[in-house]
Every structure is written in structure tokens, then in C-alpha cells.
Amino acid sequence: MKHTLAFISLLAISPLTFAEDLAQMGIVSLDTSASMDVENDELITRLQVFEQGKDPAKLTDMVNKKTALVLDAVKNFNAIQAETSNYTTQPVYDEGKIASWRVSQQLTLETRQFDQMSQFIADINTLANIQSMQFMVSDDRAEKVKTDLLKQAISKFKDKAQLISTEFDRSGYEIVSISIDGNSFTPMPMMERANMMSADMRVKAAPAALAGGSNEISVNIRGSIKLNQ
């Protein structure tokens, strides 16, 4: 019972009291960050080939032939990588009964040459629909940028720690703890834009201009230091 009361009394210590104790010990928490807008250099496009009708076997054959034509077309673009995924055959119901079937095949395309993707999509616009497009920073570029940002964030952390030490008339400081968080971005599908482009290219059968834009990459450092006497 005494042990329980002692434990409860420890829990009752307020965050303010804890912070005051740390201050008396000369421990200071601080954080720094560095960020940069980086131009997107990679484009991921998802296409869908589909057919709907009464005979699932015929639909499967039609989808397979269209998919083969799309994969043949992509061979003319050496900067585009393509793979197939998510092949589905689904019934379409009407008043609780199967009225027809829908067969679809998804293709994922990746490239760093936006002009090639634009021309390719224009070439196959009668064979497949655009499901989504994602502009993003490639892994190798993101890692290089985060390395540079990490150096900047560390330099800022050291400068801030030294400033605190000097302003409190201390001889220096020691790092007690430190954590580093490299936060890149989460690319979002551009569904509305993709649908508009798809409809436009089916009418004009001409390449559309693709602007990749940019994403912010940041590195955050959090830690604590102990001020020397």
C-alpha cells in the first residue's frame, strides 16, 4: 500500500515542476529545421483498360488484346517503365440480377521524361483511360536533398545551442539527447486533372503539356542540451 501511495505521489508531480527541475540542472530543450521546395522529377500514371458486356469470355479477350497494344506502344518510349496489375472481372447488377459483366486491367507507368508520357498517353487514348497521375520527387533526388538539409539543420542546432550557452554565461554545452526526422511528402492522385486530360486528348489526339510542380522536403531536429558551469 505504501508503495502504491509513493507511486501516485510521483505521478502528481506537475509538468511545470519537472521543467523547473530541468532548468535548475541546466538542461534545455530545443529544435531546429531546414526545408526546401524541390521540383518533382518523376511521374506515375495509372491507366485502366476495360470492357463491359454480356459475355465475360469475349470481354476478357478484348481487354487482353487492348492491353497488349498498350504494352507494344510503350516499347517506343524508352524512358517509360510499365507493368500490369489489378486484373478484375466483376458482375454488374440490375435489380439484384446480373445484367452484364465488366472486365478491367490496370497498368502503372513510371517516367522522368514528362514529354514522353504526354505523347504516349495521346497515342493510346482510344485504348485506355487515365485513372490517376502523381508528380513526385524521385527517391535519389529526395535523399540527396535531405542530406543537404540535414547538414543545415545540424548547423542551426549547434548555433542555437551555442547562443543559449553564451547568453546564460556558461562555458559550453553537452548534448543530452537528439532525434532527427526527415519528412518528405505524400504525393496525392490528381484525379480531376487526369480525367480532364483524358477527355481532351480523346477529342484532339494530341499531347498535353505536363507541369510537375514541386514538393517541400524538410528535416527536423529535436533534442536537449546540458549547459556547462
Disulfide bonds with the S-S distance in Angstrom:
none
